[in-house]
Amino acid sequence: MMFYPLEYVIDKTLERSLSKEQWLLKKLTNKRFDANESRILWNRIADHKWYVSERLGRDIGLKVAAIDFIENIYETPRRKGSSGMSFRIPFGTAENMTYTT
């Protein structure tokens, strides 16, 4: 008999029910988001990747962009019924950032 770690079995089971954005965000950040939130986040992360890559003069990659955006800019909705997501602007860069909802 072959045994699999529980996390592996759960991930394989959930892969079938996740949207492509949800699946990519799960793989890049190891966090789960609902379908609507992940669709919006994916577009924001793509913009963030471009912006940071331009500022640094090199490609930062999707994983770095996703983790940086989730950790430093994105704030989860405070309550379950919250209608919109919010984004915080990192200290010292308010004049350069244009993240609005």
NUZA-283157 format. One line per 3 residues: number of its first residue (from 1); their letters; for each residue x, y, z of N, C-alpha, C. Coordinates in steps of 0.1 Angstrom, whole numbers, plus 2048, in hexadecimal, padded with zeros to 3 digits. Example, Ala and Ser with C-alpha at 12.3 -4.5 7.8 and 13.67 -1.06 7.14 Angstrom:
2
1) as) 884:7C7:84E:87B:7D3:84E:884:7DF:84E  880:7EA:847:889:7F5:847:881:800:84F
% end
This chain:
101
1) mmf) 808:7F4:800:800:800:800:809:80C:800  805:816:7F8:80D:823:7F7:806:82E:7FF  80D:835:807:807:840:80F:80C:84D:80A
4) ypl) 803:857:80B:806:864:806:804:86E:812  80C:878:813:80A:883:81D:7FC:889:81B  7F5:88C:826:7E8:892:825:7E7:89F:81D
7) eyv) 7F1:8A7:81E:7F1:8B4:817:7F1:8B1:808  7F9:8A7:803:7F9:8A3:7F5:7EB:89F:7F0  7E5:897:7F8:7D7:892:7F4:7CD:89D:7F4
10) idk) 7CE:8A6:7FD:7C5:8B2:7FE:7C8:8BB:7F2  7D4:8BE:7EF:7D8:8C6:7E3:7D3:8C0:7D6  7D5:8B3:7D4:7D1:8AD:7C8:7C2:8AD:7C7
13) tle) 7BB:8AB:7D2:7AC:8AB:7D1:7A7:8B9:7CE  7AD:8C4:7D4:7A8:8D1:7D2:7AC:8D7:7C4  7B7:8D2:7BE:7BB:8D7:7B1:7B0:8D6:7A7
16) rsl) 7A7:8CC:7A8:79D:8CA:79F:792:8D5:7A0  790:8DB:7AB:786:8E5:7AE:78A:8F3:7AE  797:8F6:7AC:79C:903:7AD:79D:90A:79F
19) ske) 79A:917:79E:79C:91E:792:7AB:91F:78F  7AF:923:783:7BD:923:77F:7C4:92E:788  7BE:939:78B:7C4:943:793:7C6:93E:7A2
22) qwl) 7BB:937:7A7:7BC:932:7B4:7C8:928:7B5  7C9:91F:7AB:7D3:915:7AB:7E1:91B:7AA  7E3:925:7A2:7F0:92C:7A1:7F4:933:7AE
25) lkk) 7EA:93A:7B3:7ED:941:7C0:7F0:937:7CB  7EA:92C:7CB:7EC:922:7D5:7FB:91D:7D4  7FF:91A:7C7:80C:915:7C5:817:920:7C7
28) ltn) 814:92C:7C4:81E:937:7C6:81F:93C:7D4  814:93D:7DB:814:943:7E9:811:939:7F4  80C:92D:7F0:807:924:7FA:7FC:929:803
31) krf) 7F4:931:7FD:7E8:937:803:7DC:935:7FA  7D0:933:800:7C4:931:7F8:7BB:93D:7F8  7B5:940:7EC:7AC:94C:7EB:7A0:947:7E4
34) dan) 795:94E:7E6:789:94A:7DE:78A:94E:7D0  781:949:7C7:783:94B:7B9:783:95A:7B4  77A:962:7BA:779:970:7B6:786:977:7BB
37) esr) 789:975:7C7:795:97C:7CD:7A2:978:7C5  7A3:96B:7C2:7AF:967:7BB:7B0:96D:7AD  7A5:96E:7A6:7A5:974:799:7AA:983:79A
40) ilw) 7A5:98A:7A3:7A9:998:7A5:7B8:999:7AA  7BB:990:7B3:7C9:990:7B8:7D3:98C:7AD  7CF:983:7A4:7D8:97F:799:7DC:98B:790
43) nri) 7D2:993:78D:7D4:99F:785:7DD:9A9:78C  7DB:9AB:799:7E3:9B4:7A1:7F1:9AF:7A2  7F3:9A2:7A4:801:99D:7A5:808:99E:798
46) adh) 801:99D:78C:808:99F:77F:80C:9AD:77E  804:9B7:782:808:9C5:781:813:9C8:78B  813:9C2:797:81D:9C3:7A1:82B:9BE:79B
49) kwy) 82A:9B2:795:836:9AC:78F:83C:9B6:785  834:9BB:77C:839:9C4:772:83F:9D1:779  838:9D6:782:83D:9E3:789:84A:9E1:790
52) vse) 84B:9D6:798:858:9D4:79F:863:9D0:796  860:9C8:78B:86A:9C4:782:870:9D1:77B  867:9DA:777:86C:9E7:771:874:9EF:77A
55) rlg) 870:9F0:787:878:9F7:791:886:9F1:794  886:9E4:794:893:9DD:796:89C:9DB:78A  896:9DD:77E:89D:9DB:772:89F:9CC:76E
58) rdi) 897:9C3:774:899:9B5:771:88C:9AE:774  88A:9A2:76F:87E:99A:771:87E:994:77F  874:996:787:874:991:795:86D:983:796
61) glk) 865:980:78C:85F:973:78C:851:973:793  848:96A:78F:83B:96A:795:83B:966:7A3  843:95D:7A7:843:959:7B5:847:964:7BF
64) vaa) 851:96B:7BB:856:977:7C4:84B:982:7C3  845:984:7B8:83B:98F:7B7:82F:98B:7BF  82B:97F:7BE:81F:97A:7C6:821:97B:7D5
67) idf) 82C:976:7D9:82F:976:7E8:831:984:7ED  838:98D:7E5:83A:99B:7E9:82C:9A2:7EA  824:9A0:7E0:817:9A7:7E0:80E:9A2:7EB
70) ien) 80D:995:7EE:805:990:7F9:80A:994:806  817:994:808:81D:997:815:81E:9A6:818  820:9AF:80E:823:9BD:810:817:9C6:80C
73) iye) 80F:9C2:803:805:9CC:7FE:7F7:9C7:801  7F4:9BB:7FE:7E6:9B6:7FF:7E2:9B4:80E  7D6:9B8:811:7D0:9B6:81E:7C3:9AE:81C
76) tpr) 7C1:9A3:823:7B5:99B:822:7A9:9A3:827  79D:9A0:822:791:9A6:827:790:9A3:836  78C:9AD:83E:78B:9AC:84C:780:9A3:851
79) rkg) 775:9A3:84A:76A:99A:84E:765:993:842  75E:988:845:759:97F:83A:750:987:830  747:990:834:73E:996:82B:744:9A3:825
82) ssg) 751:9A5:826:757:9B1:820:756:9B1:811  752:9BC:80B:74F:9BC:7FD:75C:9BE:7F4  766:9C4:7FA:772:9C7:7F2:77F:9C3:7F9
85) msf) 789:9C2:7F1:797:9BF:7F6:79E:9CD:7F8  7A7:9CD:801:7AF:9D9:803:7BD:9D6:801  7C5:9E1:7FD:7D3:9E0:7FA:7DA:9EB:802
88) rip) 7E5:9E7:809:7EC:9F1:810:7F8:9F6:808  7FC:A02:809:807:A07:801:813:A07:80A  81E:A00:806:82A:A00:80E:82F:A0E:811
91) fgt) 835:A0F:81D:83A:A1C:822:845:A21:819  843:A2E:815:84D:A35:80D:84B:A34:7FE  841:A2D:7FA:83F:A2B:7EC:831:A30:7E7
94) aen) 82A:A37:7EF:81C:A3B:7EC:81B:A43:7DF  825:A4B:7DB:824:A52:7CF:826:A4A:7C3  82C:A3E:7C4:82F:A35:7B9:824:A2A:7B7
97) mty) 81D:A27:7C1:813:A1C:7C1:805:A21:7BD  7FE:A18:7B5:7F1:A1C:7B1:7E7:A11:7B3  7E9:A09:7BE:7E0:9FE:7C1:7D3:A04:7C7
100) tt) 7C8:A03:7C0:7BB:A07:7C5:7B1:9FC:7C2  7A6:9FC:7C9:79C:9F2:7C7:790:9F8:7C1
% end
